[in-house]
Amino acid sequence: MIPNVFISSTIEDLHYLREGLRDAVNELAYRPVMSDYGEVGYLHPETAAESCYRSVKECQIAVIIIGSRYGMPSEDGGISVTHKEFRTARNEGIPLIALVEKEVMSFKKVFQANKDQKQPTSFPRMDNPALTFELLDEIAAAETYNGLIPFSNVTEATALLKKQIADLVGQCLTKVFSPMRSEIKDVLAEIKTLRQELGSSQKHDDRFLQTIRYIIDDNRSKGFKYLIEHAIGPIDKAVPIILQAGTFNDFIQLTGWKLVVTAPGAILIKPDMAHDIFGAMSFGVPSMENPLGTERADFLIKKNKTIEMNPAAHSHFDWSYHDLKMQIGN
């Protein structure tokens, strides 16, 4: 998204400066939004000033230029359009860059030194010094974006504007990428630790990965993955037990489950067993959600932590387990 930059100031006395700042914004490839260049829409049921305030809200950066003229105070709030555009930007949390003529800054110091006098101090070319200085004080008192940047000519003002925008963009990039860099460092630290752990037990970790590959390969270990996931849980939780247990029967015993091998031809699933079963499988046809919907089952996983299987299934698992141990060299 290309940022919109709202440029606010009195127009007649600062027209020369507004044109220079507009060029500076264009050089940065941003979009200047200025009422005197027709970039504020007025085809709304609102006053011209209200259209400006609405346009401020649609911008990503606001630039306010404060010169010798304050502008005409409005009847409703007693402040100028420029002053209210500043308040709009402040209330919306829009980043603000305030450029102030050096002469006005000097006049303000004199004004502050004579503020206790009964008669207000007058200054050359200033139409309403008291309100202008109130605006400067209000900017300086804001919680954020409260810097007052003095300038003496167009060249200096445009250079200062570019530097301020560059600083603002730099801060935004830091906010985006600093957390990302921190997260990357954390990930790299974890990888480094993992590498150290892998280096200290490379043989064990090779067997760990080989075991997982074997289990998820259904052509080599049909039913083994289903049994593990429904009886024990995640595969990586079962692998350390597999590496420890020498036989399939030992593996089941170490998991805390009981293995029951039925007589040949026995029917495992019975009509009244639905509430007792976690899962059932007839090799190639897992039926966990509705095990009783399968006419025959080669093994059952029961809620009482019992695994019941027919002799053929037991022989299959026993052979698969032996083949796995041969593959991983254990």
ZILIN-V773691 format. One record per residue. PSI is psi as a letter, one per 40 degrees, with the letter a starting at -180 (999 if undefined). Layout:
psi
PSI
PSI
//
This chain:
psi
h
h
i
h
h
h
h
h
i
i
d
d
e
e
d
d
d
d
d
d
d
d
d
d
d
d
d
e
f
i
h
i
h
h
d
e
e
f
e
h
h
e
f
i
g
i
i
d
d
d
d
d
d
d
d
d
d
e
i
e
i
h
h
h
h
h
a
d
h
d
i
h
h
i
d
d
e
e
i
i
d
d
d
d
d
d
d
d
d
d
d
e
f
h
h
h
h
h
h
h
h
d
d
d
d
d
d
d
d
d
d
d
d
e
e
e
i
d
h
i
h
i
i
h
e
h
d
g
d
d
d
d
d
d
d
d
d
d
d
d
e
i
d
i
f
e
i
h
h
i
i
e
i
d
d
d
d
d
d
d
d
d
d
d
d
d
d
d
d
d
d
d
d
d
d
d
d
d
d
d
d
d
d
d
d
d
d
d
d
d
d
d
d
d
d
d
d
d
d
e
f
d
d
d
d
d
d
d
d
d
d
d
d
d
d
e
g
d
d
d
f
h
d
d
d
d
d
d
d
e
d
d
a
i
d
d
d
d
d
d
d
d
d
d
h
d
i
d
d
d
d
d
d
d
e
e
i
h
h
h
h
i
i
h
e
i
h
d
h
i
d
f
e
d
e
e
h
d
i
i
h
h
h
e
g
h
g
d
d
g
d
e
e
h
d
i
i
d
i
i
h
i
e
f
f
h
h
h
i
i
d
d
d
d
d
d
d
d
d
d
d
d
d
d
d
d
d
e
f
999
//
